[in-house]
Amino acid sequence: MQIIDGKMMAQRVKEEIATEVAEMVARGERPPHLVAVIVGHDGGSEAYVANKEKNCQAVGFKSTNLRFEDTITEQELLDVIDSLNKDEEVDGIIIQLPLPRHIDSQKVTEALDYRKDVDGFHPINVGRMAIGLPAFRPATPSAVIELLRRYDIPTKGKHAVVLGRSNIVGKPVAAMLMQKALPGDCTVTVCHSSTPDIKEKCLQADIIVAALGVPGFVKEDMVKEGAVVLDVGTTRVPDPTRKSGSRLCGDVDFENVSPKCEWITPVPGGVGPMTNCILMKNTLAARRRQFPS
């Protein structure tokens, strides 16, 4: 069993990005500029944005947070996005979700200039990704692919089982794994809440991507010897032994599953740290006015 160390690899990626930004600035060019639009005061969003700011600083990006009360109207928010779309000094835009109920999040996403949509959720980016064209791809599934690439884990001809069909992780990572590319070129099975015999399907998998959001769902008897397991789950569960009273738990029963695996990601420290790096990579590509490779 070998650990896929997302924290270590994320640090390596950030160093690569920082070097490129430093060279850009040395040539007299401005650094990439990422803008986050935050509506309301969601605790999870605040933590994510704080981490984004820290990473932007580490790689030399300019980072701006636009904060609005949850009383902002949908039209006012759309006007803000229109202004950012037209601002040539802004390279990447992220709209922090969730938005208040009175605002249509899909309408807001579609209002973004897809060339600045570094989160990869605009329908144009989703469509381009689905047919194998260069596009900004969602950060979490891209983090899975990046880890497979950087650890040189074989994927061609492998059977990958994706647990979960969300628009954020399950669907896009399934699309990426089946593309005629490396990493990719897999035969992909997508399992979800209505899938019968999930255990049997997992036992056929060479690669499992667990993205259900169900702590400890993947058990030892669901994984064959030598499988590669990438755990996207991050659910906070009670833990009286911790000072905080809780801990992060993945979708995989790591302690019992890991001895059977050739490669496996831990939680925390696996896919999560790489996710923010993908956002940085996308923003750097947007600054160069191109899609990431």
ROPAPA-621166 format. One record per residue (C-alpha): chain; x, y, z. Coordinates in nm, 4 decimals. Last residue first. Layout:
BEGIN
<atom><chaine>A</chaine><x>X</x><y>Y</y><z>Z</z></atom>
...
! end
This chain:
BEGIN
<atom><chaine>A</chaine><x>-0.3505</x><y>2.1856</y><z>-2.0654</z></atom>
<atom><chaine>A</chaine><x>-0.5241</x><y>2.4804</y><z>-1.9011</z></atom>
<atom><chaine>A</chaine><x>-0.7407</x><y>2.6979</y><z>-2.1275</z></atom>
<atom><chaine>A</chaine><x>-0.5835</x><y>3.0115</y><z>-2.2673</z></atom>
<atom><chaine>A</chaine><x>-0.5796</x><y>3.3831</y><z>-2.2056</z></atom>
<atom><chaine>A</chaine><x>-0.2418</x><y>3.3692</y><z>-2.0259</z></atom>
<atom><chaine>A</chaine><x>-0.4164</x><y>3.5143</y><z>-1.7207</z></atom>
<atom><chaine>A</chaine><x>-0.6849</x><y>3.2478</y><z>-1.7638</z></atom>
<atom><chaine>A</chaine><x>-0.4137</x><y>2.9816</y><z>-1.7545</z></atom>
<atom><chaine>A</chaine><x>-0.2820</x><y>3.1244</y><z>-1.4266</z></atom>
<atom><chaine>A</chaine><x>-0.6367</x><y>3.1268</y><z>-1.2906</z></atom>
<atom><chaine>A</chaine><x>-0.6870</x><y>2.7619</y><z>-1.3880</z></atom>
<atom><chaine>A</chaine><x>-0.3616</x><y>2.6594</y><z>-1.2197</z></atom>
<atom><chaine>A</chaine><x>-0.4601</x><y>2.8479</y><z>-0.9017</z></atom>
<atom><chaine>A</chaine><x>-0.8015</x><y>2.6795</y><z>-0.8937</z></atom>
<atom><chaine>A</chaine><x>-0.6242</x><y>2.3486</y><z>-0.9498</z></atom>
<atom><chaine>A</chaine><x>-0.4041</x><y>2.4264</y><z>-0.6496</z></atom>
<atom><chaine>A</chaine><x>-0.7150</x><y>2.4729</y><z>-0.4350</z></atom>
<atom><chaine>A</chaine><x>-0.8217</x><y>2.1170</y><z>-0.5124</z></atom>
<atom><chaine>A</chaine><x>-0.4777</x><y>1.9644</y><z>-0.4506</z></atom>
<atom><chaine>A</chaine><x>-0.5059</x><y>2.0041</y><z>-0.0737</z></atom>
<atom><chaine>A</chaine><x>-0.8407</x><y>1.8186</y><z>-0.0710</z></atom>
<atom><chaine>A</chaine><x>-0.7497</x><y>1.5120</y><z>-0.2799</z></atom>
<atom><chaine>A</chaine><x>-0.5295</x><y>1.3606</y><z>-0.0109</z></atom>
<atom><chaine>A</chaine><x>-0.4273</x><y>1.5266</y><z>0.3145</z></atom>
<atom><chaine>A</chaine><x>-0.7413</x><y>1.4810</y><z>0.5237</z></atom>
<atom><chaine>A</chaine><x>-0.8554</x><y>1.2223</y><z>0.4421</z></atom>
<atom><chaine>A</chaine><x>-0.6002</x><y>0.9774</y><z>0.2998</z></atom>
<atom><chaine>A</chaine><x>-0.5580</x><y>0.8924</y><z>-0.0694</z></atom>
<atom><chaine>A</chaine><x>-0.4927</x><y>0.5313</y><z>-0.1707</z></atom>
<atom><chaine>A</chaine><x>-0.2511</x><y>0.3380</y><z>-0.3922</z></atom>
<atom><chaine>A</chaine><x>-0.1868</x><y>-0.0366</y><z>-0.4289</z></atom>
<atom><chaine>A</chaine><x>-0.4819</x><y>-0.1006</y><z>-0.2031</z></atom>
<atom><chaine>A</chaine><x>-0.5694</x><y>-0.3970</y><z>0.0194</z></atom>
<atom><chaine>A</chaine><x>-0.3972</x><y>-0.2607</y><z>0.3321</z></atom>
<atom><chaine>A</chaine><x>-0.5833</x><y>0.0725</y><z>0.2805</z></atom>
<atom><chaine>A</chaine><x>-0.9379</x><y>-0.0638</y><z>0.3175</z></atom>
<atom><chaine>A</chaine><x>-0.9378</x><y>-0.1366</y><z>0.6921</z></atom>
<atom><chaine>A</chaine><x>-0.7901</x><y>0.1871</y><z>0.8256</z></atom>
<atom><chaine>A</chaine><x>-0.9235</x><y>0.4019</y><z>0.5409</z></atom>
<atom><chaine>A</chaine><x>-1.2926</x><y>0.3184</y><z>0.5751</z></atom>
<atom><chaine>A</chaine><x>-1.3587</x><y>0.5264</y><z>0.2625</z></atom>
<atom><chaine>A</chaine><x>-1.6075</x><y>0.8131</y><z>0.2223</z></atom>
<atom><chaine>A</chaine><x>-1.3718</x><y>1.0426</y><z>0.4103</z></atom>
<atom><chaine>A</chaine><x>-1.3914</x><y>1.1686</y><z>0.7674</z></atom>
<atom><chaine>A</chaine><x>-1.2856</x><y>1.5064</y><z>0.8991</z></atom>
<atom><chaine>A</chaine><x>-1.2774</x><y>1.5281</y><z>1.2768</z></atom>
<atom><chaine>A</chaine><x>-1.4972</x><y>1.6505</y><z>1.5619</z></atom>
<atom><chaine>A</chaine><x>-1.4951</x><y>1.7628</y><z>1.9253</z></atom>
<atom><chaine>A</chaine><x>-1.2517</x><y>2.0444</y><z>1.8520</z></atom>
<atom><chaine>A</chaine><x>-1.0092</x><y>1.9093</y><z>2.1117</z></atom>
<atom><chaine>A</chaine><x>-1.0346</x><y>1.5673</y><z>1.9550</z></atom>
<atom><chaine>A</chaine><x>-1.1048</x><y>1.2490</y><z>2.1531</z></atom>
<atom><chaine>A</chaine><x>-1.4791</x><y>1.3304</y><z>2.1598</z></atom>
<atom><chaine>A</chaine><x>-1.4999</x><y>1.2768</y><z>1.7816</z></atom>
<atom><chaine>A</chaine><x>-1.8201</x><y>1.3882</y><z>1.6076</z></atom>
<atom><chaine>A</chaine><x>-1.8115</x><y>1.3752</y><z>1.2252</z></atom>
<atom><chaine>A</chaine><x>-1.7090</x><y>1.6381</y><z>0.9706</z></atom>
<atom><chaine>A</chaine><x>-1.7581</x><y>1.5021</y><z>0.6202</z></atom>
<atom><chaine>A</chaine><x>-1.4896</x><y>1.5275</y><z>0.3554</z></atom>
<atom><chaine>A</chaine><x>-1.5385</x><y>1.2679</y><z>0.0811</z></atom>
<atom><chaine>A</chaine><x>-1.3125</x><y>1.2767</y><z>-0.2256</z></atom>
<atom><chaine>A</chaine><x>-1.1409</x><y>0.9444</y><z>-0.1548</z></atom>
<atom><chaine>A</chaine><x>-0.9263</x><y>0.8108</y><z>-0.4367</z></atom>
<atom><chaine>A</chaine><x>-0.8777</x><y>0.4342</y><z>-0.4259</z></atom>
<atom><chaine>A</chaine><x>-0.6404</x><y>0.2380</y><z>-0.6515</z></atom>
<atom><chaine>A</chaine><x>-0.7037</x><y>-0.1362</y><z>-0.6355</z></atom>
<atom><chaine>A</chaine><x>-0.4337</x><y>-0.3960</y><z>-0.5707</z></atom>
<atom><chaine>A</chaine><x>-0.6558</x><y>-0.6455</y><z>-0.3909</z></atom>
<atom><chaine>A</chaine><x>-1.0242</x><y>-0.5926</y><z>-0.4558</z></atom>
<atom><chaine>A</chaine><x>-1.2351</x><y>-0.3385</y><z>-0.2687</z></atom>
<atom><chaine>A</chaine><x>-1.5931</x><y>-0.3774</y><z>-0.1413</z></atom>
<atom><chaine>A</chaine><x>-1.5101</x><y>-0.6209</y><z>0.1429</z></atom>
<atom><chaine>A</chaine><x>-1.2843</x><y>-0.3616</y><z>0.3083</z></atom>
<atom><chaine>A</chaine><x>-1.5617</x><y>-0.1030</y><z>0.3273</z></atom>
<atom><chaine>A</chaine><x>-1.6454</x><y>0.2015</y><z>0.1166</z></atom>
<atom><chaine>A</chaine><x>-1.9149</x><y>0.4017</y><z>0.2973</z></atom>
<atom><chaine>A</chaine><x>-1.6877</x><y>0.5314</y><z>0.5735</z></atom>
<atom><chaine>A</chaine><x>-1.8536</x><y>0.8736</y><z>0.5856</z></atom>
<atom><chaine>A</chaine><x>-2.1214</x><y>0.9247</y><z>0.3178</z></atom>
<atom><chaine>A</chaine><x>-2.0428</x><y>1.2281</y><z>0.1002</z></atom>
<atom><chaine>A</chaine><x>-2.0834</x><y>1.0194</y><z>-0.2130</z></atom>
<atom><chaine>A</chaine><x>-1.7592</x><y>1.1003</y><z>-0.3919</z></atom>
<atom><chaine>A</chaine><x>-1.5529</x><y>0.7804</y><z>-0.3791</z></atom>
<atom><chaine>A</chaine><x>-1.3335</x><y>0.7398</y><z>-0.6871</z></atom>
<atom><chaine>A</chaine><x>-1.2486</x><y>0.3707</y><z>-0.7238</z></atom>
<atom><chaine>A</chaine><x>-0.9843</x><y>0.2449</y><z>-0.9664</z></atom>
<atom><chaine>A</chaine><x>-0.9254</x><y>-0.1166</y><z>-1.0709</z></atom>
<atom><chaine>A</chaine><x>-1.2933</x><y>-0.1789</y><z>-1.0106</z></atom>
<atom><chaine>A</chaine><x>-1.4679</x><y>-0.5176</y><z>-1.0286</z></atom>
<atom><chaine>A</chaine><x>-1.5153</x><y>-0.5309</y><z>-0.6494</z></atom>
<atom><chaine>A</chaine><x>-1.6801</x><y>-0.1887</y><z>-0.6682</z></atom>
<atom><chaine>A</chaine><x>-1.9516</x><y>-0.3278</y><z>-0.8973</z></atom>
<atom><chaine>A</chaine><x>-2.0220</x><y>-0.6157</y><z>-0.6601</z></atom>
<atom><chaine>A</chaine><x>-2.0516</x><y>-0.3804</y><z>-0.3623</z></atom>
<atom><chaine>A</chaine><x>-2.2798</x><y>-0.1437</y><z>-0.5528</z></atom>
<atom><chaine>A</chaine><x>-2.5278</x><y>-0.4248</y><z>-0.6111</z></atom>
<atom><chaine>A</chaine><x>-2.8192</x><y>-0.2034</y><z>-0.7107</z></atom>
<atom><chaine>A</chaine><x>-2.7629</x><y>0.1602</y><z>-0.8125</z></atom>
<atom><chaine>A</chaine><x>-3.0381</x><y>0.4009</y><z>-0.7020</z></atom>
<atom><chaine>A</chaine><x>-2.8217</x><y>0.6006</y><z>-0.4567</z></atom>
<atom><chaine>A</chaine><x>-2.5365</x><y>0.6337</y><z>-0.7078</z></atom>
<atom><chaine>A</chaine><x>-2.2868</x><y>0.4325</y><z>-0.9115</z></atom>
<atom><chaine>A</chaine><x>-2.1028</x><y>0.5499</y><z>-1.2237</z></atom>
<atom><chaine>A</chaine><x>-1.9137</x><y>0.2830</y><z>-1.4198</z></atom>
<atom><chaine>A</chaine><x>-1.6214</x><y>0.3945</y><z>-1.6343</z></atom>
<atom><chaine>A</chaine><x>-1.4049</x><y>0.2050</y><z>-1.8817</z></atom>
<atom><chaine>A</chaine><x>-1.0864</x><y>0.4043</y><z>-1.8663</z></atom>
<atom><chaine>A</chaine><x>-0.8940</x><y>0.5961</y><z>-2.1339</z></atom>
<atom><chaine>A</chaine><x>-0.8019</x><y>0.8535</y><z>-1.8694</z></atom>
<atom><chaine>A</chaine><x>-0.4802</x><y>0.9934</y><z>-1.7283</z></atom>
<atom><chaine>A</chaine><x>-0.3841</x><y>1.0041</y><z>-2.0070</z></atom>
<atom><chaine>A</chaine><x>-0.6224</x><y>1.0820</y><z>-2.2875</z></atom>
<atom><chaine>A</chaine><x>-0.9118</x><y>0.9285</y><z>-2.4790</z></atom>
<atom><chaine>A</chaine><x>-1.1636</x><y>1.0627</y><z>-2.2299</z></atom>
<atom><chaine>A</chaine><x>-1.3332</x><y>0.8074</y><z>-2.0008</z></atom>
<atom><chaine>A</chaine><x>-1.1656</x><y>0.9296</y><z>-1.6816</z></atom>
<atom><chaine>A</chaine><x>-1.2488</x><y>1.2925</y><z>-1.7557</z></atom>
<atom><chaine>A</chaine><x>-1.6205</x><y>1.2239</y><z>-1.8080</z></atom>
<atom><chaine>A</chaine><x>-1.6403</x><y>1.0204</y><z>-1.4861</z></atom>
<atom><chaine>A</chaine><x>-1.4613</x><y>1.3007</y><z>-1.3001</z></atom>
<atom><chaine>A</chaine><x>-1.7131</x><y>1.5510</y><z>-1.4399</z></atom>
<atom><chaine>A</chaine><x>-2.0229</x><y>1.3496</y><z>-1.3422</z></atom>
<atom><chaine>A</chaine><x>-1.9144</x><y>1.2577</y><z>-0.9904</z></atom>
<atom><chaine>A</chaine><x>-1.7502</x><y>1.5806</y><z>-0.8711</z></atom>
<atom><chaine>A</chaine><x>-1.9448</x><y>1.9083</y><z>-0.8905</z></atom>
<atom><chaine>A</chaine><x>-2.2375</x><y>1.7978</y><z>-1.1060</z></atom>
<atom><chaine>A</chaine><x>-2.3028</x><y>1.5197</y><z>-0.8565</z></atom>
<atom><chaine>A</chaine><x>-2.3189</x><y>1.1578</y><z>-0.9706</z></atom>
<atom><chaine>A</chaine><x>-2.1609</x><y>0.9669</y><z>-0.6821</z></atom>
<atom><chaine>A</chaine><x>-1.9387</x><y>0.6597</y><z>-0.6497</z></atom>
<atom><chaine>A</chaine><x>-1.7187</x><y>0.6481</y><z>-0.9585</z></atom>
<atom><chaine>A</chaine><x>-1.5991</x><y>0.3024</y><z>-1.0600</z></atom>
<atom><chaine>A</chaine><x>-1.2973</x><y>0.2890</y><z>-1.2908</z></atom>
<atom><chaine>A</chaine><x>-1.2139</x><y>-0.0160</y><z>-1.4998</z></atom>
<atom><chaine>A</chaine><x>-0.8635</x><y>0.0166</y><z>-1.6425</z></atom>
<atom><chaine>A</chaine><x>-0.7858</x><y>0.0176</y><z>-2.0139</z></atom>
<atom><chaine>A</chaine><x>-0.5484</x><y>0.3113</y><z>-1.9823</z></atom>
<atom><chaine>A</chaine><x>-0.5329</x><y>0.4289</y><z>-1.6185</z></atom>
<atom><chaine>A</chaine><x>-0.1764</x><y>0.3629</y><z>-1.5029</z></atom>
<atom><chaine>A</chaine><x>-0.0695</x><y>0.5666</y><z>-1.1953</z></atom>
<atom><chaine>A</chaine><x>0.2107</x><y>0.8082</y><z>-1.2830</z></atom>
<atom><chaine>A</chaine><x>0.1965</x><y>0.9691</y><z>-0.9379</z></atom>
<atom><chaine>A</chaine><x>0.1735</x><y>1.3105</y><z>-1.0995</z></atom>
<atom><chaine>A</chaine><x>-0.0915</x><y>1.1999</y><z>-1.3463</z></atom>
<atom><chaine>A</chaine><x>-0.3170</x><y>1.0188</y><z>-1.0994</z></atom>
<atom><chaine>A</chaine><x>-0.2860</x><y>1.3171</y><z>-0.8651</z></atom>
<atom><chaine>A</chaine><x>-0.3779</x><y>1.5573</y><z>-1.1444</z></atom>
<atom><chaine>A</chaine><x>-0.6828</x><y>1.3492</y><z>-1.2394</z></atom>
<atom><chaine>A</chaine><x>-0.8172</x><y>1.3547</y><z>-0.8826</z></atom>
<atom><chaine>A</chaine><x>-0.7427</x><y>1.7276</y><z>-0.8537</z></atom>
<atom><chaine>A</chaine><x>-0.9332</x><y>1.7852</y><z>-1.1788</z></atom>
<atom><chaine>A</chaine><x>-1.2335</x><y>1.6164</y><z>-1.0169</z></atom>
<atom><chaine>A</chaine><x>-1.2055</x><y>1.8635</y><z>-0.7263</z></atom>
<atom><chaine>A</chaine><x>-1.1286</x><y>2.1791</y><z>-0.9236</z></atom>
<atom><chaine>A</chaine><x>-1.3998</x><y>2.1793</y><z>-1.1873</z></atom>
<atom><chaine>A</chaine><x>-1.2567</x><y>2.2001</y><z>-1.5407</z></atom>
<atom><chaine>A</chaine><x>-1.1692</x><y>2.5113</y><z>-1.7395</z></atom>
<atom><chaine>A</chaine><x>-1.1769</x><y>2.3877</y><z>-2.0960</z></atom>
<atom><chaine>A</chaine><x>-0.9723</x><y>2.2283</y><z>-2.3729</z></atom>
<atom><chaine>A</chaine><x>-1.1996</x><y>2.0068</y><z>-2.5863</z></atom>
<atom><chaine>A</chaine><x>-1.2770</x><y>1.6453</y><z>-2.4952</z></atom>
<atom><chaine>A</chaine><x>-1.6472</x><y>1.6322</y><z>-2.5721</z></atom>
<atom><chaine>A</chaine><x>-1.7543</x><y>1.6526</y><z>-2.2066</z></atom>
<atom><chaine>A</chaine><x>-1.4932</x><y>1.9164</y><z>-2.1217</z></atom>
<atom><chaine>A</chaine><x>-1.6235</x><y>2.1511</y><z>-2.3898</z></atom>
<atom><chaine>A</chaine><x>-1.9780</x><y>2.1028</y><z>-2.2635</z></atom>
<atom><chaine>A</chaine><x>-1.8878</x><y>2.1715</y><z>-1.9009</z></atom>
<atom><chaine>A</chaine><x>-1.6865</x><y>2.4768</y><z>-2.0028</z></atom>
<atom><chaine>A</chaine><x>-1.9763</x><y>2.6102</y><z>-2.2095</z></atom>
<atom><chaine>A</chaine><x>-2.2242</x><y>2.5236</y><z>-1.9327</z></atom>
<atom><chaine>A</chaine><x>-2.0254</x><y>2.7382</y><z>-1.6837</z></atom>
<atom><chaine>A</chaine><x>-1.9099</x><y>2.5280</y><z>-1.3878</z></atom>
<atom><chaine>A</chaine><x>-1.5324</x><y>2.5282</y><z>-1.4416</z></atom>
<atom><chaine>A</chaine><x>-1.4340</x><y>2.7029</y><z>-1.1180</z></atom>
<atom><chaine>A</chaine><x>-1.1965</x><y>2.9204</y><z>-1.3235</z></atom>
<atom><chaine>A</chaine><x>-1.4911</x><y>3.0780</y><z>-1.5063</z></atom>
<atom><chaine>A</chaine><x>-1.2967</x><y>3.3700</y><z>-1.6572</z></atom>
<atom><chaine>A</chaine><x>-1.3160</x><y>3.2442</y><z>-2.0183</z></atom>
<atom><chaine>A</chaine><x>-1.6739</x><y>3.1333</y><z>-1.9471</z></atom>
<atom><chaine>A</chaine><x>-1.7682</x><y>3.4995</y><z>-1.8949</z></atom>
<atom><chaine>A</chaine><x>-2.0019</x><y>3.4573</y><z>-1.6006</z></atom>
<atom><chaine>A</chaine><x>-2.3769</x><y>3.5119</y><z>-1.6471</z></atom>
<atom><chaine>A</chaine><x>-2.4291</x><y>3.1342</y><z>-1.6748</z></atom>
<atom><chaine>A</chaine><x>-2.3140</x><y>3.0918</y><z>-1.3155</z></atom>
<atom><chaine>A</chaine><x>-2.5549</x><y>3.3615</y><z>-1.1949</z></atom>
<atom><chaine>A</chaine><x>-2.8477</x><y>3.2011</y><z>-1.3758</z></atom>
<atom><chaine>A</chaine><x>-2.7529</x><y>2.8648</y><z>-1.2248</z></atom>
<atom><chaine>A</chaine><x>-2.7354</x><y>3.0188</y><z>-0.8767</z></atom>
<atom><chaine>A</chaine><x>-3.0870</x><y>3.1649</y><z>-0.9024</z></atom>
<atom><chaine>A</chaine><x>-3.0947</x><y>3.4203</y><z>-0.6203</z></atom>
<atom><chaine>A</chaine><x>-3.3889</x><y>3.4349</y><z>-0.3772</z></atom>
<atom><chaine>A</chaine><x>-3.2580</x><y>3.1303</y><z>-0.1939</z></atom>
<atom><chaine>A</chaine><x>-2.9355</x><y>3.2994</y><z>-0.0867</z></atom>
<atom><chaine>A</chaine><x>-2.6212</x><y>3.1747</y><z>-0.2650</z></atom>
<atom><chaine>A</chaine><x>-2.4386</x><y>2.8568</y><z>-0.1620</z></atom>
<atom><chaine>A</chaine><x>-2.1874</x><y>2.8931</y><z>-0.3120</z></atom>
<atom><chaine>A</chaine><x>-1.8931</x><y>3.1272</y><z>-0.3687</z></atom>
<atom><chaine>A</chaine><x>-1.8929</x><y>3.2769</y><z>-0.7140</z></atom>
<atom><chaine>A</chaine><x>-1.5416</x><y>3.2457</y><z>-0.8542</z></atom>
<atom><chaine>A</chaine><x>-1.3912</x><y>3.4860</y><z>-1.1062</z></atom>
<atom><chaine>A</chaine><x>-1.0563</x><y>3.4603</y><z>-1.2846</z></atom>
<atom><chaine>A</chaine><x>-0.8551</x><y>3.7045</y><z>-1.4934</z></atom>
<atom><chaine>A</chaine><x>-0.9579</x><y>4.0483</y><z>-1.3692</z></atom>
<atom><chaine>A</chaine><x>-0.7521</x><y>4.3425</y><z>-1.5002</z></atom>
<atom><chaine>A</chaine><x>-0.9488</x><y>4.3431</y><z>-1.8264</z></atom>
<atom><chaine>A</chaine><x>-1.2659</x><y>4.4308</y><z>-1.6355</z></atom>
<atom><chaine>A</chaine><x>-1.5613</x><y>4.3528</y><z>-1.8646</z></atom>
<atom><chaine>A</chaine><x>-1.6508</x><y>4.0227</y><z>-1.6980</z></atom>
<atom><chaine>A</chaine><x>-1.6060</x><y>4.1863</y><z>-1.3576</z></atom>
<atom><chaine>A</chaine><x>-1.8642</x><y>4.4544</y><z>-1.4430</z></atom>
<atom><chaine>A</chaine><x>-2.1089</x><y>4.1936</y><z>-1.5726</z></atom>
<atom><chaine>A</chaine><x>-2.0608</x><y>3.9956</y><z>-1.2517</z></atom>
<atom><chaine>A</chaine><x>-2.1458</x><y>4.2970</y><z>-1.0380</z></atom>
<atom><chaine>A</chaine><x>-2.4543</x><y>4.3667</y><z>-1.2524</z></atom>
<atom><chaine>A</chaine><x>-2.5671</x><y>4.0061</y><z>-1.2053</z></atom>
<atom><chaine>A</chaine><x>-2.5376</x><y>4.0545</y><z>-0.8295</z></atom>
<atom><chaine>A</chaine><x>-2.7519</x><y>4.3671</y><z>-0.8427</z></atom>
<atom><chaine>A</chaine><x>-3.0047</x><y>4.1819</y><z>-1.0580</z></atom>
<atom><chaine>A</chaine><x>-3.0296</x><y>3.8969</y><z>-0.8089</z></atom>
<atom><chaine>A</chaine><x>-3.0879</x><y>4.1374</y><z>-0.5254</z></atom>
<atom><chaine>A</chaine><x>-2.8429</x><y>4.1865</y><z>-0.2396</z></atom>
<atom><chaine>A</chaine><x>-3.0068</x><y>4.1156</y><z>0.0977</z></atom>
<atom><chaine>A</chaine><x>-2.7596</x><y>3.8345</y><z>0.1639</z></atom>
<atom><chaine>A</chaine><x>-2.4999</x><y>4.0991</y><z>0.2416</z></atom>
<atom><chaine>A</chaine><x>-2.2198</x><y>4.1403</y><z>-0.0097</z></atom>
<atom><chaine>A</chaine><x>-1.8483</x><y>4.0655</y><z>-0.0034</z></atom>
<atom><chaine>A</chaine><x>-1.6127</x><y>4.1149</y><z>-0.2958</z></atom>
<atom><chaine>A</chaine><x>-1.2858</x><y>3.9362</y><z>-0.2205</z></atom>
<atom><chaine>A</chaine><x>-0.9801</x><y>4.0295</y><z>-0.4247</z></atom>
<atom><chaine>A</chaine><x>-0.6615</x><y>3.8269</y><z>-0.4738</z></atom>
<atom><chaine>A</chaine><x>-0.3532</x><y>3.9330</y><z>-0.6675</z></atom>
<atom><chaine>A</chaine><x>-0.1452</x><y>3.6245</y><z>-0.7334</z></atom>
<atom><chaine>A</chaine><x>0.2089</x><y>3.5678</y><z>-0.6072</z></atom>
<atom><chaine>A</chaine><x>0.1993</x><y>3.1917</y><z>-0.5519</z></atom>
<atom><chaine>A</chaine><x>0.1847</x><y>3.1971</y><z>-0.1693</z></atom>
<atom><chaine>A</chaine><x>-0.0442</x><y>3.5007</y><z>-0.1603</z></atom>
<atom><chaine>A</chaine><x>-0.2975</x><y>3.3277</y><z>-0.3810</z></atom>
<atom><chaine>A</chaine><x>-0.2754</x><y>3.0182</y><z>-0.1602</z></atom>
<atom><chaine>A</chaine><x>-0.3518</x><y>3.2162</y><z>0.1551</z></atom>
<atom><chaine>A</chaine><x>-0.6384</x><y>3.3971</y><z>-0.0154</z></atom>
<atom><chaine>A</chaine><x>-0.7880</x><y>3.0656</y><z>-0.1293</z></atom>
<atom><chaine>A</chaine><x>-0.7619</x><y>2.9278</y><z>0.2246</z></atom>
<atom><chaine>A</chaine><x>-0.9519</x><y>3.2298</y><z>0.3571</z></atom>
<atom><chaine>A</chaine><x>-1.2111</x><y>3.1847</y><z>0.0828</z></atom>
<atom><chaine>A</chaine><x>-1.2676</x><y>2.8206</y><z>0.1781</z></atom>
<atom><chaine>A</chaine><x>-1.2987</x><y>2.9042</y><z>0.5485</z></atom>
<atom><chaine>A</chaine><x>-1.5473</x><y>3.1845</y><z>0.4777</z></atom>
<atom><chaine>A</chaine><x>-1.7499</x><y>2.9572</y><z>0.2524</z></atom>
<atom><chaine>A</chaine><x>-1.7805</x><y>2.6951</y><z>0.5234</z></atom>
<atom><chaine>A</chaine><x>-1.8978</x><y>2.9544</y><z>0.7733</z></atom>
<atom><chaine>A</chaine><x>-2.1653</x><y>3.1029</y><z>0.5459</z></atom>
<atom><chaine>A</chaine><x>-2.1881</x><y>3.4793</y><z>0.5947</z></atom>
<atom><chaine>A</chaine><x>-2.3861</x><y>3.6318</y><z>0.3090</z></atom>
<atom><chaine>A</chaine><x>-2.2834</x><y>3.6682</y><z>-0.0557</z></atom>
<atom><chaine>A</chaine><x>-1.9190</x><y>3.6126</y><z>-0.1506</z></atom>
<atom><chaine>A</chaine><x>-1.7732</x><y>3.7000</y><z>-0.4902</z></atom>
<atom><chaine>A</chaine><x>-1.4136</x><y>3.5830</y><z>-0.5245</z></atom>
<atom><chaine>A</chaine><x>-1.1799</x><y>3.7665</y><z>-0.7633</z></atom>
<atom><chaine>A</chaine><x>-0.8534</x><y>3.6174</y><z>-0.8927</z></atom>
<atom><chaine>A</chaine><x>-0.5863</x><y>3.8386</y><z>-1.0505</z></atom>
<atom><chaine>A</chaine><x>-0.2861</x><y>3.6878</y><z>-1.2286</z></atom>
<atom><chaine>A</chaine><x>0.0371</x><y>3.8880</y><z>-1.1934</z></atom>
<atom><chaine>A</chaine><x>0.1037</x><y>4.1992</y><z>-1.4045</z></atom>
<atom><chaine>A</chaine><x>0.3703</x><y>4.1815</y><z>-1.6726</z></atom>
<atom><chaine>A</chaine><x>0.7064</x><y>4.3572</y><z>-1.6462</z></atom>
<atom><chaine>A</chaine><x>0.9111</x><y>4.0572</y><z>-1.7567</z></atom>
<atom><chaine>A</chaine><x>1.0102</x><y>4.0004</y><z>-1.3933</z></atom>
<atom><chaine>A</chaine><x>0.6368</x><y>3.9811</y><z>-1.3105</z></atom>
<atom><chaine>A</chaine><x>0.5903</x><y>3.6902</y><z>-1.5510</z></atom>
<atom><chaine>A</chaine><x>0.9028</x><y>3.5153</y><z>-1.4232</z></atom>
<atom><chaine>A</chaine><x>0.7725</x><y>3.5446</y><z>-1.0671</z></atom>
<atom><chaine>A</chaine><x>0.4353</x><y>3.4083</y><z>-1.1826</z></atom>
<atom><chaine>A</chaine><x>0.6038</x><y>3.1056</y><z>-1.3417</z></atom>
<atom><chaine>A</chaine><x>0.8058</x><y>3.0324</y><z>-1.0284</z></atom>
<atom><chaine>A</chaine><x>0.4982</x><y>3.0710</y><z>-0.8061</z></atom>
<atom><chaine>A</chaine><x>0.3052</x><y>2.8237</y><z>-1.0236</z></atom>
<atom><chaine>A</chaine><x>0.5784</x><y>2.5607</y><z>-0.9945</z></atom>
<atom><chaine>A</chaine><x>0.6063</x><y>2.6159</y><z>-0.6187</z></atom>
<atom><chaine>A</chaine><x>0.2299</x><y>2.5807</y><z>-0.5847</z></atom>
<atom><chaine>A</chaine><x>0.2424</x><y>2.2511</y><z>-0.7743</z></atom>
<atom><chaine>A</chaine><x>0.5116</x><y>2.1131</y><z>-0.5400</z></atom>
<atom><chaine>A</chaine><x>0.3131</x><y>2.2176</y><z>-0.2329</z></atom>
<atom><chaine>A</chaine><x>0.0065</x><y>2.0457</y><z>-0.3752</z></atom>
<atom><chaine>A</chaine><x>0.2109</x><y>1.7279</y><z>-0.4227</z></atom>
<atom><chaine>A</chaine><x>0.3116</x><y>1.7208</y><z>-0.0571</z></atom>
<atom><chaine>A</chaine><x>-0.0434</x><y>1.7805</y><z>0.0632</z></atom>
<atom><chaine>A</chaine><x>-0.1923</x><y>1.5351</y><z>-0.1827</z></atom>
<atom><chaine>A</chaine><x>0.0208</x><y>1.2459</y><z>-0.0606</z></atom>
<atom><chaine>A</chaine><x>-0.1040</x><y>0.9408</y><z>-0.2489</z></atom>
<atom><chaine>A</chaine><x>-0.0156</x><y>0.6774</y><z>0.0094</z></atom>
<atom><chaine>A</chaine><x>0.1281</x><y>0.3437</y><z>-0.0976</z></atom>
<atom><chaine>A</chaine><x>0.0000</x><y>0.0000</y><z>0.0000</z></atom>
! end
